[in-house]
Amino acid sequence: MAAATNVVAPSLLRRAGSDILSLSIEEFRATIFEGHAIPALPDALVVEAMGLYDDFLRTLSSAKYDLQDAVLTLLEELVAVYHEHKAARGTEVEFIPRPKGGLSRHPSQKMASGPNILAVPQRIAISLEDAVKPRPNVRPTLAWHHVAAGVYVAGGNTDHPEQACSRFLNNLLAARPDMPGLISLTVTNESVQFFWSDAAQTCVSEPVLWKGEVETWRHLVSFIGLLHAPRKEECTLHLAKESRKSHFSAPVWIVKDVLNKRYFRVEQVLKAPDMAAGRTNWIAVATQSRMHGEKKFTTCPRTIIKDIWSLVSEEASSELAVLERIHKYGAVPGVCHLHASFAVPDPEIMYDPLETIACPGVEERRKHRLILDGESEDFDNCPSAAKAPMVLYDVLEVIKHLHEYFGVTYRDISLANIMLPTNTGARQFAGSGMTFIGEHLLTKFPGYSTQPMARIIDYDMCHIPGAGADARLTNVGGTLPYIARLVSSGFKLRGGKAPSAMPALEGAALEAYVASHGQEEYDARSAYHDGLHANVGDDDTDNPLPRGSALHSPRHDAESCFWLLVHFLITALPKVYELPDCNLALGHSVCTMLEAHRVGRDTRHSLFSVDWANALHPQLARFAPLLTKLAACVEPIYECYDSETPLNPYHLHEAMQRVILQEVFDILEDEADVELNIDKVRPVGVNAPEPSEEVGPSPPRRGVKRAASEGLSDSRGDPRCRVSLEA
């Protein structure tokens, strides 16, 4: 075991793919222990704490006790000394051995192992003790949200378990949205090490020896003090009373809308942070609320609460900034409605936003809260095969509008980010300039609405001009199965056929289009692809694009819509089985290629030659021409072509919308739509076994997804492997 050193310069230790900021004990004390919220420690308290060392050694030398017992006894005595000197305030804390049943009720996982010792509120320690007394053999579990800190005990001369403690703190931050930062310990026979973790960093002190250093014991007492008076507190989010009663109670969070003085009762946590993966957002849904001063919660429209820890330097381009820009003049159809947005206040500093602790060499983050309209359901719930392209028609209309009128490039089309509104009649939008597919369909098919069939959420990867993040357009970003080929390849050429003419409309589809846009506009848009000619040679497949073309453009989001539709229809399962699924092999191959896609040399161009009728479920064969025609629009690498007049930035949106409009009209006229099973999908893709002649049961549509080292995994139905390679 290396002896503790006096001064260690800050450095990043990269182990097992995570970053831990290593600080000298002096830096750790100045950064963590000497914050404005920490009361000064009386010298007499520190001296008395140091006097416990002899008792610690006696306990350690006893044959009846091991290091864990000795450390647990020491911590209990430190708490008692802390209380005797009347330094305690807030919730009283006790240290307990980790329950035999481990930790439970985590928003995303259960971790049976973990720290040897846990710090919990006194009432929770009593609840655990009462549960075990009458039944000594019971294996109780402890809910994560009751844990305040952990202590790892490593016996002998082993190293401190830094990575294990870092992972534990990452999990604990996900389970404790009410705690902006958390502290823990690792101990050996010789030394102790302190850890701090928040949305910006995990930092660790150098090991400090138990013996002979007054400062070591001052730090231990400071650790106890931090558990009673947290270094950072969240004054707008807390547990409901029923969640604080017992050790196994489920967490029910109460969240405050500071602007509207309204409190929301969280029904479900949709997504918890994963600091190790760079994901800091906490997202929850509420269906009950009350105003300030009221006691009873009542039913309210489904509301999404999204807490974001934004880098201070990127606030101008954050999701909050994007949504405020879009909502500057009111609600926008097809965009999740922003009810309120604000910086979460710091209770210790009047009018200042809550920030992470400033650590050497690490940029701080600020916490912001979005209150959003949540009256929508998953894209997975499309009731029929024809509904999916209708939804994507409206998605194309919305992302085109966002770029044209607000300068917003979306950059993250995925199944998880497209919702189906359930309250389309509740809000009317006037003068948006958008025409949704329902307006076209109304000319022949009654019952449709002029409101959008899609609602786009999650704007944290968007680009807005002039916000200090223009480099985003040159970086690879998006959800991997759906990311545009040119973006995925790092803006290198990957071939592709020459562009064809703009698709023509006919029959009822043409009449509906002209009724909305006029013949002159139809003719003008029909000329978008006229005069295109190649600007590079056919063999320049590995060369950079011409200057100014290597940017994430609006058409790349349109291409992402194509890959999304392919993935959805390939995995779609009819509600009623009338034909055996004899197309599993090709469907499995296509789906696996999409789901296994990684950034680099893109291989998906081989999918443009797929016979879609042999890849879809046989009962969805009528939708094969739709995919074939869309593929013809998407396949060209348009950056490789010029014309005398600049190519309209929304030409691919127009081409794809025309194909969708024509095919949807034809399918509805032929009464060829197919109802879908919204609970299950075909057994295809990376999580499915290799197809055999005998078709097995289909997996749930919302199955657990495969993790991706270069992106994020999620619990929704699509393989949401996101990548953001920002400069």
C-alpha positions, 0 to 999 in steps of 0.5 A: 500500500503506497503511503499517503503523500502531501501534495498530488497535482490534479490528474485524470485517471482513465480506468475501465473507460471512466474518468476520475479526477484525482486531487490532493487531500488539500485540494479535496478539502478546499473544494469539497469540505470547505464549502459555504454550507459546511459549518466550522468544526470546533477543534475540541470535536476534532481532538475527541474524534482523533481520540477514537483511534486507539479504540479503533486499533483495539477493535481491529486487533480483536479476534472477534472483529474484522476491519468492516466491524472496526470501521462500522464501530468507528463511524458510529462513534464519530456520529455520536461525537458529532452530535455531542458537540451539537454540530448536527443539523437536519436528518440524523444519519446512522451507518449500517452494514449493507442489507443481505438482500442488497439495494433495490428500487433503482430507476434503471437497475438493481445492484445486489453488491455494493459498499460494505457499509451504508449511511441512511437516515436514522428512521430507515435504520430502525425500520430495517432493524424492526424487519429483521428482529422477528425473522432473523433469516429474512434478507431485506432489501434497502431502497436506493433513495434512502442511501446517503453514502457508501463505505467500501472496506478493503482489507489487508494491503489491497488498493482502494476500490476506486472504480467500484466506488465511482460506479456506486456513486454513479448509480446513487446519483441516478437514484437520488435526484434530490441530491446534486452531489454525493460523498463516499469513502473507501478504507483499508487497514492503513488509510482512508480515501474520500470520493465526491460525485456530481453531474460534472465529475467524480473526484477522489482524494489521495489516500490519507493515513489513519495514524498521526494526522490531525487533519485526517480526523478533521476530514472524517468529521467533515465527512460526517458533517456533509451527511447531516448538512449536504454540500449541495441541496435541491430545494425544488425536489423532495420525497413524498412523506409515504416514501420516507416511512420504511426501508423498502418503500418506493420513491415518490418524488414531488417536483416544484414548478418555480415559475407557476408555483405548482407542485407535481407528484411524479408517477414514473421516472422515465430516464435516470442519469448515467454520469459515466455515459455522459447522460445527465438528464432526469426525466419523469412523468406526472399526472397529479399536481397541486398549486402552492398553498393547496394540500391535496394533489388532483389529476392534471394533464400528463406532464413531462418534467425534465431536469438538465445539467448543462455545461455553463459554456453550452447554455446558449445551445442547450435544449433549454435554449432551443425550446425557448427559441422555438416557443418565443412566439407561442406553441409550435405544432409538432413540437412538445409544448414548453409550459415552463423553463427555469434555472433551478435555484440554489437555496444557499445563494439568493437568486443564483442557479444551482451549480456543481462544485467547481473542481480544478480543470472541470467546467461547472454545470447548472441545473435547469428544469423543463415542464413539458406537455406529456399528452402523447404516446410512443411511436411504437403504438402506431395502430396500423402500418399506414399510420407510420409513414403518415407520422413521418410525413408530419415529422418531415414537415416539422423539422423542415419548419424548425430549420427554415424559421428558427434555424434549428437542425434537429440531428437526432431522429429516432423512434424514442424521439417521435411521439403520437399526440393524444390531445390534438384537438386541445390546442389550435395552431394558427398561421404556422405555415405547415401543411400536415398529411391529415389536411391532404387526406381530408379531401377524400377520407373524412375523419382525419385532422389538420393537426400533426400526427407527430410530436417531436421531443428531446432537443439536446443534440440540436444545433442553433446558429450563433450559439457558440456551438457551430462545430456541431454541424461538422461532428458526428451525432445522432442515433446510430441505426438511423444516422445519415450515411454521410454523417456516420462516415465522418463526411467522406464520400460513399458513392451512390447513384445519380439523383432522379427527377422529383417524384410526380403526384397523380390522381387524388394525391395530386388534387389534394396537394394542389388544393393546399399549395397551388399548381404554381408551387407544385411546378416550382418544387418539381424542378428542384432536381433539374440540372444536377451534375456531379462535382466529383469523380465516381472513384473519389469514395474516400475523399473529403467533400468539397469545402462547405459541404461537410456539414450536417444539413436538413436533408440528413435528418430526412434520410434518418426518417427513411431508416427509421421507417425501414426499421419500424416496418421490418419489425412490424407484426400484423395484429392478425396472422393470416400468412406464415412469416416466410421472410424472416431471414432477409428481415433479420439481415436488414434489421441486424445491419441497422441495429449493429451499425457503427460510426465509420465506413457505412455499409448500409448503402447495400440495403438500397438493393433489397427486395423489400417485399421479401424482407417485410412480413408477407402481410405487409408486402403492399408497403414494399413499393413505398420503401423502394421509392423512398430508397430511390430518393435517399440513395444519392449523395447530394453533396456530390452534385451541383446545379446552376441554382443552389439546391433547395435545402428541403428538396429531400423532404419534398421528395419523400413527402410526395412519395409518402402522400402518393402511396398512402392515398393509394393504400387507403383507396385500395383498403390495403392498410394492415392493423399492427400488434402494438405489443410485440414485434417480429423476431428479427435484429441483434437481440433475436436468434438466427431465423429458422424454418419454425417461427418462434414467439415474437419478443416484446416491442419494448424489450431491453436494448443492447448497450453500445460503448460509443452511445447510450442504451435506453429502455424503449423499444428501439436500439437507442444507441446515441453518439455525439462526437462533439469537438 
